[in-house]
Amino acid sequence: MQLRFLRISGPSVAPAEIEFGPGLNVIYGGSNTGKSHILRLVDYVLGAGRTPEPITEQARYEYVHLGIVLASGKEKTLVRALAGGNIRVFDGLRREVPTARDGQTLSAKHGANSISMY
């Protein structure tokens, strides 16, 4: 699996996004600039049980989106509400907020229909 982008979005704020390229990606910056928070958001959308501790800059955002490319070459986007809950999986690298009818819903908790089994 390769990461392509991480995006957070909300209805009344411009999205914030980081792009990942093929190969090694390095996230760097000064102290207290969000590097660890990026990793926590990736972990969260991949099924972590706890929501990442909110930071001030995240206050008006509602969703985290993770664009990935699977080993098969298929592109998928995982979306999870920052308030918690299930993970939605969509075909393609999609940056828009999902509708209730789009995609496949997977549980963050390990089981038959979970992100870990997917």
TALINJO-V292127 format. One record per residue. RES is the residue in one small letter. SS is DSSP state (H for helix, E for strand, - for the rest). PSI is psi as a letter, one per 40 degrees, with the letter a starting at -180 (none if undefined). Layout:
<<RES;SS;PSI> <RES;SS;PSI>>
This chain:
<<m;-;h> <q;E;h> <l;E;i> <r;E;d> <f;E;i> <l;E;h> <r;E;i> <i;E;i> <s;E;i> <g;E;i> <p;-;d> <s;-;f> <v;E;i> <a;E;h> <p;E;i> <a;E;h> <e;E;i> <i;E;h> <e;E;i> <f;-;h> <g;-;i> <p;-;i> <g;-;a> <l;-;h> <n;-;h> <v;-;h> <i;-;h> <y;-;i> <g;-;i> <g;-;i> <s;-;i> <n;-;f> <t;-;e> <g;-;e> <k;H;d> <s;H;d> <h;H;d> <i;H;d> <l;H;d> <r;H;d> <l;H;d> <v;H;d> <d;H;d> <y;H;d> <v;H;e> <l;-;e> <g;-;e> <a;-;i> <g;-;d> <r;-;i> <t;-;i> <p;-;i> <e;-;h> <p;-;i> <i;-;i> <t;H;d> <e;H;e> <q;H;e> <a;-;d> <r;-;e> <y;-;i> <e;-;d> <y;E;i> <v;E;h> <h;E;h> <l;E;h> <g;E;h> <i;E;i> <v;E;h> <l;-;i> <a;-;d> <s;-;e> <g;-;e> <k;-;h> <e;E;h> <k;E;i> <t;E;h> <l;E;h> <v;E;h> <r;E;h> <a;E;h> <l;-;e> <a;-;e> <g;-;a> <g;-;a> <n;-;i> <i;E;h> <r;E;h> <v;E;h> <f;E;i> <d;E;i> <g;-;i> <l;-;g> <r;-;h> <r;-;e> <e;-;i> <v;-;h> <p;-;i> <t;-;i> <a;-;d> <r;-;e> <d;-;i> <g;-;a> <q;E;h> <t;E;h> <l;E;i> <s;E;i> <a;-;d> <k;-;h> <h;-;h> <g;-;a> <a;-;d> <n;-;f> <s;E;i> <i;-;d> <s;-;d> <m;-;d> <y;-;none>>
